[in-house]
């Protein structure tokens, strides 16, 4: 299922990788697309939304 998130605090390629890696700790098969300019993160995963949000927040980013 496709899930969309608005993530703040990302400012560089390292941030993009950190968010992608955080999501993939919850679901290694997840497809993660990050738009650094807008802060939009699209995730294709069957994992619960709350688990993905927790992983992103644990990586140090805020999810609105």
PDB file with SEQRES, HELIX, SHEET and CRYST1 records, atoms N, CA, C and O in Angstrom:
SEQRES   1 A   64  UNK UNK UNK UNK UNK UNK UNK UNK UNK UNK UNK UNK UNK          
SEQRES   2 A   64  UNK UNK UNK UNK UNK UNK UNK UNK UNK UNK UNK UNK UNK          
SEQRES   3 A   64  UNK UNK UNK UNK UNK UNK UNK UNK UNK UNK UNK UNK UNK          
SEQRES   4 A   64  UNK UNK UNK UNK UNK UNK UNK UNK UNK UNK UNK UNK UNK          
SEQRES   5 A   64  UNK UNK UNK UNK UNK UNK UNK UNK UNK UNK UNK UNK              
HELIX    1 AA1 UNK A   13  UNK A   26  1                                  14    
HELIX    2 AA2 UNK A   49  UNK A   58  1                                  10    
SHEET    1 AA1 4 UNK A  31  UNK A  35  0                                        
SHEET    2 AA1 4 UNK A  40  UNK A  44 -1                                        
SHEET    3 AA1 4 UNK A   2  UNK A   8 -1                                        
SHEET    4 AA1 4 UNK A  62  UNK A  63 -1                                        
CRYST1    1.000    1.000    1.000  90.00  90.00  90.00 P 1           1          
ATOM      1  N   UNK A   1       0.844  -1.168   0.000  1.00  0.00           N  
ATOM      2  CA  UNK A   1       0.000   0.000   0.000  1.00  0.00           C  
ATOM      3  C   UNK A   1       0.889   1.230   0.000  1.00  0.00           C  
ATOM      4  O   UNK A   1       1.942   1.247   0.637  1.00  0.00           O  
ATOM      5  N   UNK A   2       0.463   2.250  -0.713  1.00  0.00           N  
ATOM      6  CA  UNK A   2       1.231   3.489  -0.813  1.00  0.00           C  
ATOM      7  C   UNK A   2       0.863   4.405   0.351  1.00  0.00           C  
ATOM      8  O   UNK A   2      -0.314   4.625   0.635  1.00  0.00           O  
ATOM      9  N   UNK A   3       1.881   4.931   1.014  1.00  0.00           N  
ATOM     10  CA  UNK A   3       1.677   5.837   2.140  1.00  0.00           C  
ATOM     11  C   UNK A   3       2.497   7.091   1.894  1.00  0.00           C  
ATOM     12  O   UNK A   3       3.621   7.016   1.397  1.00  0.00           O  
ATOM     13  N   UNK A   4       1.938   8.245   2.242  1.00  0.00           N  
ATOM     14  CA  UNK A   4       2.615   9.518   2.038  1.00  0.00           C  
ATOM     15  C   UNK A   4       2.851  10.185   3.387  1.00  0.00           C  
ATOM     16  O   UNK A   4       2.005  10.148   4.281  1.00  0.00           O  
ATOM     17  N   UNK A   5       4.035  10.800   3.506  1.00  0.00           N  
ATOM     18  CA  UNK A   5       4.429  11.464   4.742  1.00  0.00           C  
ATOM     19  C   UNK A   5       5.015  12.828   4.415  1.00  0.00           C  
ATOM     20  O   UNK A   5       5.634  13.008   3.366  1.00  0.00           O  
ATOM     21  N   UNK A   6       4.822  13.782   5.304  1.00  0.00           N  
ATOM     22  CA  UNK A   6       5.482  15.080   5.212  1.00  0.00           C  
ATOM     23  C   UNK A   6       6.535  15.084   6.310  1.00  0.00           C  
ATOM     24  O   UNK A   6       6.204  15.021   7.494  1.00  0.00           O  
ATOM     25  N   UNK A   7       7.804  15.159   5.918  1.00  0.00           N  
ATOM     26  CA  UNK A   7       8.912  15.045   6.865  1.00  0.00           C  
ATOM     27  C   UNK A   7       9.705  16.346   6.867  1.00  0.00           C  
ATOM     28  O   UNK A   7      10.074  16.857   5.809  1.00  0.00           O  
ATOM     29  N   UNK A   8       9.963  16.876   8.050  1.00  0.00           N  
ATOM     30  CA  UNK A   8      10.774  18.083   8.138  1.00  0.00           C  
ATOM     31  C   UNK A   8      12.113  17.759   8.790  1.00  0.00           C  
ATOM     32  O   UNK A   8      12.256  16.768   9.505  1.00  0.00           O  
ATOM     33  N   UNK A   9      13.089  18.625   8.520  1.00  0.00           N  
ATOM     34  CA  UNK A   9      14.407  18.444   9.091  1.00  0.00           C  
ATOM     35  C   UNK A   9      15.414  17.858   8.120  1.00  0.00           C  
ATOM     36  O   UNK A   9      16.588  17.715   8.462  1.00  0.00           O  
ATOM     37  N   UNK A  10      14.975  17.515   6.906  1.00  0.00           N  
ATOM     38  CA  UNK A  10      15.894  16.975   5.905  1.00  0.00           C  
ATOM     39  C   UNK A  10      16.507  18.133   5.130  1.00  0.00           C  
ATOM     40  O   UNK A  10      15.799  19.043   4.700  1.00  0.00           O  
ATOM     41  N   UNK A  11      17.836  18.096   4.952  1.00  0.00           N  
ATOM     42  CA  UNK A  11      18.475  19.202   4.248  1.00  0.00           C  
ATOM     43  C   UNK A  11      19.522  18.771   3.222  1.00  0.00           C  
ATOM     44  O   UNK A  11      20.071  19.613   2.512  1.00  0.00           O  
ATOM     45  N   UNK A  12      19.808  17.457   3.136  1.00  0.00           N  
ATOM     46  CA  UNK A  12      20.875  17.022   2.222  1.00  0.00           C  
ATOM     47  C   UNK A  12      20.667  15.557   1.827  1.00  0.00           C  
ATOM     48  O   UNK A  12      19.731  14.894   2.273  1.00  0.00           O  
ATOM     49  N   UNK A  13      21.562  15.087   0.985  1.00  0.00           N  
ATOM     50  CA  UNK A  13      21.493  13.701   0.538  1.00  0.00           C  
ATOM     51  C   UNK A  13      21.652  12.705   1.677  1.00  0.00           C  
ATOM     52  O   UNK A  13      21.047  11.633   1.660  1.00  0.00           O  
ATOM     53  N   UNK A  14      22.464  13.058   2.662  1.00  0.00           N  
ATOM     54  CA  UNK A  14      22.622  12.185   3.825  1.00  0.00           C  
ATOM     55  C   UNK A  14      21.282  12.015   4.541  1.00  0.00           C  
ATOM     56  O   UNK A  14      20.952  10.918   4.991  1.00  0.00           O  
ATOM     57  N   UNK A  15      20.525  13.081   4.644  1.00  0.00           N  
ATOM     58  CA  UNK A  15      19.202  13.018   5.286  1.00  0.00           C  
ATOM     59  C   UNK A  15      18.268  12.086   4.508  1.00  0.00           C  
ATOM     60  O   UNK A  15      17.528  11.298   5.097  1.00  0.00           O  
ATOM     61  N   UNK A  16      18.315  12.186   3.202  1.00  0.00           N  
ATOM     62  CA  UNK A  16      17.497  11.319   2.348  1.00  0.00           C  
ATOM     63  C   UNK A  16      17.848   9.861   2.621  1.00  0.00           C  
ATOM     64  O   UNK A  16      16.960   9.031   2.817  1.00  0.00           O  
ATOM     65  N   UNK A  17      19.141   9.550   2.633  1.00  0.00           N  
ATOM     66  CA  UNK A  17      19.575   8.176   2.902  1.00  0.00           C  
ATOM     67  C   UNK A  17      19.161   7.718   4.291  1.00  0.00           C  
ATOM     68  O   UNK A  17      18.765   6.567   4.476  1.00  0.00           O  
ATOM     69  N   UNK A  18      19.252   8.615   5.271  1.00  0.00           N  
ATOM     70  CA  UNK A  18      18.885   8.257   6.637  1.00  0.00           C  
ATOM     71  C   UNK A  18      17.405   7.899   6.733  1.00  0.00           C  
ATOM     72  O   UNK A  18      17.039   6.936   7.407  1.00  0.00           O  
ATOM     73  N   UNK A  19      16.559   8.668   6.061  1.00  0.00           N  
ATOM     74  CA  UNK A  19      15.113   8.387   6.075  1.00  0.00           C  
ATOM     75  C   UNK A  19      14.831   7.075   5.346  1.00  0.00           C  
ATOM     76  O   UNK A  19      14.055   6.251   5.831  1.00  0.00           O  
ATOM     77  N   UNK A  20      15.446   6.880   4.199  1.00  0.00           N  
ATOM     78  CA  UNK A  20      15.246   5.626   3.451  1.00  0.00           C  
ATOM     79  C   UNK A  20      15.684   4.428   4.291  1.00  0.00           C  
ATOM     80  O   UNK A  20      14.969   3.429   4.369  1.00  0.00           O  
ATOM     81  N   UNK A  21      16.835   4.524   4.909  1.00  0.00           N  
ATOM     82  CA  UNK A  21      17.335   3.428   5.734  1.00  0.00           C  
ATOM     83  C   UNK A  21      16.447   3.184   6.947  1.00  0.00           C  
ATOM     84  O   UNK A  21      16.231   2.037   7.338  1.00  0.00           O  
ATOM     85  N   UNK A  22      15.933   4.251   7.541  1.00  0.00           N  
ATOM     86  CA  UNK A  22      15.050   4.102   8.702  1.00  0.00           C  
ATOM     87  C   UNK A  22      13.792   3.326   8.324  1.00  0.00           C  
ATOM     88  O   UNK A  22      13.381   2.413   9.040  1.00  0.00           O  
ATOM     89  N   UNK A  23      13.185   3.689   7.203  1.00  0.00           N  
ATOM     90  CA  UNK A  23      11.981   2.977   6.752  1.00  0.00           C  
ATOM     91  C   UNK A  23      12.312   1.523   6.452  1.00  0.00           C  
ATOM     92  O   UNK A  23      11.528   0.628   6.770  1.00  0.00           O  
ATOM     93  N   UNK A  24      13.456   1.286   5.848  1.00  0.00           N  
ATOM     94  CA  UNK A  24      13.808  -0.080   5.468  1.00  0.00           C  
ATOM     95  C   UNK A  24      14.230  -0.936   6.660  1.00  0.00           C  
ATOM     96  O   UNK A  24      14.355  -2.152   6.517  1.00  0.00           O  
ATOM     97  N   UNK A  25      14.450  -0.343   7.823  1.00  0.00           N  
ATOM     98  CA  UNK A  25      14.657  -1.161   9.016  1.00  0.00           C  
ATOM     99  C   UNK A  25      13.342  -1.795   9.450  1.00  0.00           C  
ATOM    100  O   UNK A  25      13.324  -2.883  10.026  1.00  0.00           O  
ATOM    101  N   UNK A  26      12.238  -1.099   9.164  1.00  0.00           N  
ATOM    102  CA  UNK A  26      10.899  -1.624   9.485  1.00  0.00           C  
ATOM    103  C   UNK A  26      10.455  -2.622   8.418  1.00  0.00           C  
ATOM    104  O   UNK A  26       9.856  -3.653   8.724  1.00  0.00           O  
ATOM    105  N   UNK A  27      10.760  -2.298   7.162  1.00  0.00           N  
ATOM    106  CA  UNK A  27      10.379  -3.155   6.042  1.00  0.00           C  
ATOM    107  C   UNK A  27      11.496  -3.133   5.001  1.00  0.00           C  
ATOM    108  O   UNK A  27      11.564  -2.209   4.191  1.00  0.00           O  
ATOM    109  N   UNK A  28      12.369  -4.135   5.013  1.00  0.00           N  
ATOM    110  CA  UNK A  28      13.491  -4.160   4.072  1.00  0.00           C  
ATOM    111  C   UNK A  28      13.073  -4.146   2.603  1.00  0.00           C  
ATOM    112  O   UNK A  28      13.870  -3.786   1.737  1.00  0.00           O  
ATOM    113  N   UNK A  29      11.847  -4.531   2.320  1.00  0.00           N  
ATOM    114  CA  UNK A  29      11.357  -4.571   0.945  1.00  0.00           C  
ATOM    115  C   UNK A  29      10.644  -3.280   0.539  1.00  0.00           C  
ATOM    116  O   UNK A  29      10.193  -3.163  -0.600  1.00  0.00           O  
ATOM    117  N   UNK A  30      10.535  -2.322   1.440  1.00  0.00           N  
ATOM    118  CA  UNK A  30       9.811  -1.080   1.156  1.00  0.00           C  
ATOM    119  C   UNK A  30      10.481  -0.306   0.031  1.00  0.00           C  
ATOM    120  O   UNK A  30      11.706  -0.271  -0.082  1.00  0.00           O  
ATOM    121  N   UNK A  31       9.654   0.308  -0.791  1.00  0.00           N  
ATOM    122  CA  UNK A  31      10.143   1.233  -1.806  1.00  0.00           C  
ATOM    123  C   UNK A  31       9.924   2.632  -1.250  1.00  0.00           C  
ATOM    124  O   UNK A  31       8.797   3.015  -0.935  1.00  0.00           O  
ATOM    125  N   UNK A  32      11.015   3.396  -1.129  1.00  0.00           N  
ATOM    126  CA  UNK A  32      10.961   4.708  -0.493  1.00  0.00           C  
ATOM    127  C   UNK A  32      11.432   5.759  -1.484  1.00  0.00           C  
ATOM    128  O   UNK A  32      12.522   5.650  -2.045  1.00  0.00           O  
ATOM    129  N   UNK A  33      10.606   6.774  -1.696  1.00  0.00           N  
ATOM    130  CA  UNK A  33      10.963   7.891  -2.559  1.00  0.00           C  
ATOM    131  C   UNK A  33      10.901   9.162  -1.728  1.00  0.00           C  
ATOM    132  O   UNK A  33       9.880   9.464  -1.110  1.00  0.00           O  
ATOM    133  N   UNK A  34      12.008   9.906  -1.720  1.00  0.00           N  
ATOM    134  CA  UNK A  34      12.095  11.125  -0.924  1.00  0.00           C  
ATOM    135  C   UNK A  34      12.294  12.315  -1.850  1.00  0.00           C  
ATOM    136  O   UNK A  34      13.191  12.309  -2.693  1.00  0.00           O  
ATOM    137  N   UNK A  35      11.452  13.339  -1.694  1.00  0.00           N  
ATOM    138  CA  UNK A  35      11.633  14.600  -2.409  1.00  0.00           C  
ATOM    139  C   UNK A  35      12.193  15.591  -1.399  1.00  0.00           C  
ATOM    140  O   UNK A  35      11.456  16.146  -0.584  1.00  0.00           O  
ATOM    141  N   UNK A  36      13.487  15.806  -1.459  1.00  0.00           N  
ATOM    142  CA  UNK A  36      14.174  16.651  -0.484  1.00  0.00           C  
ATOM    143  C   UNK A  36      13.629  18.074  -0.493  1.00  0.00           C  
ATOM    144  O   UNK A  36      13.477  18.684   0.566  1.00  0.00           O  
ATOM    145  N   UNK A  37      13.336  18.603  -1.659  1.00  0.00           N  
ATOM    146  CA  UNK A  37      12.885  19.987  -1.785  1.00  0.00           C  
ATOM    147  C   UNK A  37      11.544  20.232  -1.088  1.00  0.00           C  
ATOM    148  O   UNK A  37      11.360  21.263  -0.441  1.00  0.00           O  
ATOM    149  N   UNK A  38      10.614  19.292  -1.218  1.00  0.00           N  
ATOM    150  CA  UNK A  38       9.275  19.483  -0.639  1.00  0.00           C  
ATOM    151  C   UNK A  38       9.112  18.789   0.714  1.00  0.00           C  
ATOM    152  O   UNK A  38       8.194  19.109   1.470  1.00  0.00           O  
ATOM    153  N   UNK A  39      10.002  17.839   1.019  1.00  0.00           N  
ATOM    154  CA  UNK A  39       9.872  17.088   2.257  1.00  0.00           C  
ATOM    155  C   UNK A  39       8.880  15.940   2.174  1.00  0.00           C  
ATOM    156  O   UNK A  39       8.537  15.336   3.191  1.00  0.00           O  
ATOM    157  N   UNK A  40       8.417  15.637   0.962  1.00  0.00           N  
ATOM    158  CA  UNK A  40       7.472  14.531   0.795  1.00  0.00           C  
ATOM    159  C   UNK A  40       8.221  13.202   0.740  1.00  0.00           C  
ATOM    160  O   UNK A  40       9.227  13.059   0.045  1.00  0.00           O  
ATOM    161  N   UNK A  41       7.705  12.244   1.488  1.00  0.00           N  
ATOM    162  CA  UNK A  41       8.263  10.892   1.475  1.00  0.00           C  
ATOM    163  C   UNK A  41       7.128   9.939   1.118  1.00  0.00           C  
ATOM    164  O   UNK A  41       6.113   9.879   1.813  1.00  0.00           O  
ATOM    165  N   UNK A  42       7.309   9.199   0.033  1.00  0.00           N  
ATOM    166  CA  UNK A  42       6.335   8.203  -0.400  1.00  0.00           C  
ATOM    167  C   UNK A  42       6.912   6.827  -0.113  1.00  0.00           C  
ATOM    168  O   UNK A  42       8.051   6.523  -0.467  1.00  0.00           O  
ATOM    169  N   UNK A  43       6.097   6.001   0.539  1.00  0.00           N  
ATOM    170  CA  UNK A  43       6.542   4.667   0.928  1.00  0.00           C  
ATOM    171  C   UNK A  43       5.546   3.639   0.411  1.00  0.00           C  
ATOM    172  O   UNK A  43       4.342   3.754   0.637  1.00  0.00           O  
ATOM    173  N   UNK A  44       6.058   2.644  -0.277  1.00  0.00           N  
ATOM    174  CA  UNK A  44       5.246   1.516  -0.719  1.00  0.00           C  
ATOM    175  C   UNK A  44       5.582   0.361   0.210  1.00  0.00           C  
ATOM    176  O   UNK A  44       6.626  -0.278   0.080  1.00  0.00           O  
ATOM    177  N   UNK A  45       4.670   0.104   1.161  1.00  0.00           N  
ATOM    178  CA  UNK A  45       4.910  -0.910   2.185  1.00  0.00           C  
ATOM    179  C   UNK A  45       3.591  -1.344   2.800  1.00  0.00           C  
ATOM    180  O   UNK A  45       2.624  -0.583   2.828  1.00  0.00           O  
ATOM    181  N   UNK A  46       3.564  -2.563   3.286  1.00  0.00           N  
ATOM    182  CA  UNK A  46       2.381  -3.068   3.989  1.00  0.00           C  
ATOM    183  C   UNK A  46       2.478  -2.873   5.505  1.00  0.00           C  
ATOM    184  O   UNK A  46       1.559  -3.236   6.239  1.00  0.00           O  
ATOM    185  N   UNK A  47       3.594  -2.301   5.972  1.00  0.00           N  
ATOM    186  CA  UNK A  47       3.772  -2.087   7.415  1.00  0.00           C  
ATOM    187  C   UNK A  47       2.827  -1.001   7.909  1.00  0.00           C  
ATOM    188  O   UNK A  47       2.466  -0.102   7.149  1.00  0.00           O  
ATOM    189  N   UNK A  48       2.421  -1.073   9.177  1.00  0.00           N  
ATOM    190  CA  UNK A  48       1.532  -0.044   9.727  1.00  0.00           C  
ATOM    191  C   UNK A  48       2.176   1.340   9.684  1.00  0.00           C  
ATOM    192  O   UNK A  48       3.380   1.485   9.896  1.00  0.00           O  
ATOM    193  N   UNK A  49       1.366   2.341   9.410  1.00  0.00           N  
ATOM    194  CA  UNK A  49       1.829   3.725   9.326  1.00  0.00           C  
ATOM    195  C   UNK A  49       2.581   4.134  10.587  1.00  0.00           C  
ATOM    196  O   UNK A  49       3.620   4.789  10.508  1.00  0.00           O  
ATOM    197  N   UNK A  50       2.055   3.747  11.757  1.00  0.00           N  
ATOM    198  CA  UNK A  50       2.674   4.161  13.026  1.00  0.00           C  
ATOM    199  C   UNK A  50       4.095   3.625  13.154  1.00  0.00           C  
ATOM    200  O   UNK A  50       4.945   4.286  13.751  1.00  0.00           O  
ATOM    201  N   UNK A  51       4.370   2.459  12.615  1.00  0.00           N  
ATOM    202  CA  UNK A  51       5.713   1.884  12.676  1.00  0.00           C  
ATOM    203  C   UNK A  51       6.688   2.658  11.785  1.00  0.00           C  
ATOM    204  O   UNK A  51       7.847   2.865  12.147  1.00  0.00           O  
ATOM    205  N   UNK A  52       6.203   3.081  10.618  1.00  0.00           N  
ATOM    206  CA  UNK A  52       7.047   3.853   9.709  1.00  0.00           C  
ATOM    207  C   UNK A  52       7.321   5.234  10.299  1.00  0.00           C  
ATOM    208  O   UNK A  52       8.451   5.720  10.248  1.00  0.00           O  
ATOM    209  N   UNK A  53       6.295   5.863  10.856  1.00  0.00           N  
ATOM    210  CA  UNK A  53       6.473   7.171  11.496  1.00  0.00           C  
ATOM    211  C   UNK A  53       7.488   7.061  12.630  1.00  0.00           C  
ATOM    212  O   UNK A  53       8.371   7.910  12.749  1.00  0.00           O  
ATOM    213  N   UNK A  54       7.374   6.043  13.453  1.00  0.00           N  
ATOM    214  CA  UNK A  54       8.289   5.863  14.583  1.00  0.00           C  
ATOM    215  C   UNK A  54       9.728   5.702  14.091  1.00  0.00           C  
ATOM    216  O   UNK A  54      10.649   6.255  14.692  1.00  0.00           O  
ATOM    217  N   UNK A  55       9.929   4.962  13.021  1.00  0.00           N  
ATOM    218  CA  UNK A  55      11.274   4.755  12.485  1.00  0.00           C  
ATOM    219  C   UNK A  55      11.872   6.067  11.981  1.00  0.00           C  
ATOM    220  O   UNK A  55      13.044   6.351  12.229  1.00  0.00           O  
ATOM    221  N   UNK A  56      11.074   6.864  11.276  1.00  0.00           N  
ATOM    222  CA  UNK A  56      11.558   8.149  10.762  1.00  0.00           C  
ATOM    223  C   UNK A  56      11.874   9.093  11.922  1.00  0.00           C  
ATOM    224  O   UNK A  56      12.899   9.775  11.909  1.00  0.00           O  
ATOM    225  N   UNK A  57      11.000   9.131  12.915  1.00  0.00           N  
ATOM    226  CA  UNK A  57      11.234  10.006  14.067  1.00  0.00           C  
ATOM    227  C   UNK A  57      12.436   9.544  14.885  1.00  0.00           C  
ATOM    228  O   UNK A  57      13.176  10.376  15.410  1.00  0.00           O  
ATOM    229  N   UNK A  58      12.642   8.246  15.002  1.00  0.00           N  
ATOM    230  CA  UNK A  58      13.818   7.729  15.711  1.00  0.00           C  
ATOM    231  C   UNK A  58      15.115   8.093  14.997  1.00  0.00           C  
ATOM    232  O   UNK A  58      16.176   8.150  15.619  1.00  0.00           O  
ATOM    233  N   UNK A  59      15.029   8.340  13.686  1.00  0.00           N  
ATOM    234  CA  UNK A  59      16.196   8.751  12.912  1.00  0.00           C  
ATOM    235  C   UNK A  59      16.482  10.251  13.080  1.00  0.00           C  
ATOM    236  O   UNK A  59      17.490  10.758  12.590  1.00  0.00           O  
ATOM    237  N   UNK A  60      15.575  10.951  13.782  1.00  0.00           N  
ATOM    238  CA  UNK A  60      15.817  12.359  14.088  1.00  0.00           C  
ATOM    239  C   UNK A  60      15.036  13.362  13.241  1.00  0.00           C  
ATOM    240  O   UNK A  60      15.381  14.543  13.210  1.00  0.00           O  
ATOM    241  N   UNK A  61      14.004  12.913  12.565  1.00  0.00           N  
ATOM    242  CA  UNK A  61      13.215  13.791  11.708  1.00  0.00           C  
ATOM    243  C   UNK A  61      11.784  13.867  12.210  1.00  0.00           C  
ATOM    244  O   UNK A  61      11.285  12.933  12.837  1.00  0.00           O  
ATOM    245  N   UNK A  62      11.130  14.982  11.931  1.00  0.00           N  
ATOM    246  CA  UNK A  62       9.757  15.179  12.384  1.00  0.00           C  
ATOM    247  C   UNK A  62       8.781  14.821  11.255  1.00  0.00           C  
ATOM    248  O   UNK A  62       8.973  15.211  10.103  1.00  0.00           O  
ATOM    249  N   UNK A  63       7.755  14.086  11.604  1.00  0.00           N  
ATOM    250  CA  UNK A  63       6.721  13.712  10.641  1.00  0.00           C  
ATOM    251  C   UNK A  63       5.452  14.473  11.012  1.00  0.00           C  
ATOM    252  O   UNK A  63       4.953  14.359  12.131  1.00  0.00           O  
ATOM    253  N   UNK A  64       4.931  15.259  10.049  1.00  0.00           N  
ATOM    254  CA  UNK A  64       3.693  15.984  10.289  1.00  0.00           C  
ATOM    255  C   UNK A  64       2.507  15.171   9.863  1.00  0.00           C  
ATOM    256  O   UNK A  64       1.369  15.624   9.991  1.00  0.00           O  
TER     257      UNK A  64                                                      
END                                                                             
